Amino acid sequence: MKRIYMDHSATTPVDPLVVDAMLPFFSETFGNASSLHSFGTESAEALSRARKQVADTIGALPEEIFFTSGGTESDNLAIRGVVPFNAGKKHMITSVIEHPAVLNTCAFLEELGHEVTYVPVDTDGVVDVDELEKSVRENTVLISVMHANNEVGTIQPLEIISDIAKEHNIYFHTDAVQSVGKIPVNVNDLGVDMLSISSHKIHGPKGVGALYVRKGTTISPIVFGGNHEKGIRSGTENVSGIVGFGKALELASERLEEDSLHMTRMRDSLISSVFDTISDVRLNGHPSLRLPNNVNISFKYVEGESMLMMLDMQGVAVSTGSACSSKSLNASHVLSALKIEDDFIHGSLRISLGRENTMDDIDHVVNALLETIAKLRAMSPLADK
Ligand SMILES: Cc1ncc(COP(=O)(O)O)c(C=O)c1O
């Protein structure tokens, strides 16, 4: 049976060129980058090269890049490294549709006595910028709004939010885990002070990522130890992982235009084929301000989990809601925030495309969807027969 992977927002296969770049760093160039002998300096040089690859991709300086264990840690570091360390400024602003890495960090800070405003979004998933501006207080220290949403793919107006942050002298962080490698990401164009990236979403290895921290931003560590990463993130660096991450980002930026065009074509073809052939369907997220690889679509009268299982039996891997919440049966907090009717929320699928998918894959998936929906609706007492 042909197997088709269309869950690239959850994770991606590691590119063979990335694997090649990493291999020597397991058993040949294995030194601890802090060691003073040549084994160590070779690893330290590899880290410097990777730091430059990451910095170049997002228009930053190498010294503004701090390697972490991934997007979750980068989000934690940006928020927990800034909010508690600004005496008298106890308030931060975020959006209701952030990834749990941001939302659960905010909930933790609230338990410690900090104040968080969660700004709503419109029915396309765009953050309400007027509400955001109204929620600015004298004691607001940080705004954290994601670049692109991991479930519905909506791209946020970060430039406008950055102007608000600058006007009020507030730090601005964005979680760019889903946007890097899909759309242009430049820290100066976006006007952000901090930006989170994860390697495994861009055909790099898992367990590695980075936080960009603009020069002049005061940040405290959340992990203490031997003062690696200039004391901001202690712990012996994952050299092979970081080398792979750097290579993956370099490839992603070289191929950005080509990949983005390819994914946009597949995305639009998938959406129009589904709308042409299946009734009672809804596209979730913004119709045009969305990631080129994201299709989040709801089918009335069917359960997302049943669709996922039946598609999996046909070799097609997709997701309901986001990967992190897909094991819970609660309605997705993102789809709820978009005020999508219950009937549609429970029948939603996230199909996230990758550079290795083809137009043939799209045809295959559309046919599998047609068959799946027809079977499930035939069993549903609610569906029109
Ligand atoms: C928007 C967003 N932020 C953060 C993360 C967490 O990244 P990581 O898996 O590297 O910890 C994810 C992963 O799904 C994500 O989609």
PDBQT file of the ligand as one rigid body, heavy atoms in Angstrom, charges set to zero:
ROOT
HETATM    1  C1  LIG A 401       3.592  26.873  16.814  1.00  0.00    +0.000 C 
HETATM    2  C2  LIG A 401       4.408  25.882  17.577  1.00  0.00    +0.000 A 
HETATM    3  N1  LIG A 401       5.162  26.293  18.611  1.00  0.00    +0.000 NA
HETATM    4  C3  LIG A 401       5.921  25.443  19.325  1.00  0.00    +0.000 A 
HETATM    5  C4  LIG A 401       5.949  24.107  19.015  1.00  0.00    +0.000 A 
HETATM    6  C5  LIG A 401       6.829  23.196  19.826  1.00  0.00    +0.000 C 
HETATM    7  O1  LIG A 401       8.018  22.941  19.135  1.00  0.00    +0.000 OA
HETATM    8  P1  LIG A 401       8.938  21.678  19.549  1.00  0.00    +0.000 P 
HETATM    9  O2  LIG A 401       8.197  20.470  19.103  1.00  0.00    +0.000 OA
HETATM   10  O3  LIG A 401      10.221  21.910  18.805  1.00  0.00    +0.000 OA
HETATM   11  O4  LIG A 401       9.125  21.770  21.024  1.00  0.00    +0.000 OA
HETATM   12  C6  LIG A 401       5.175  23.612  17.958  1.00  0.00    +0.000 A 
HETATM   13  C7  LIG A 401       5.141  22.164  17.660  1.00  0.00    +0.000 C 
HETATM   14  O5  LIG A 401       4.123  21.616  17.292  1.00  0.00    +0.000 OA
HETATM   15  C8  LIG A 401       4.392  24.537  17.211  1.00  0.00    +0.000 A 
HETATM   16  O6  LIG A 401       3.647  24.125  16.189  1.00  0.00    +0.000 OA
ENDROOT
TORSDOF 0
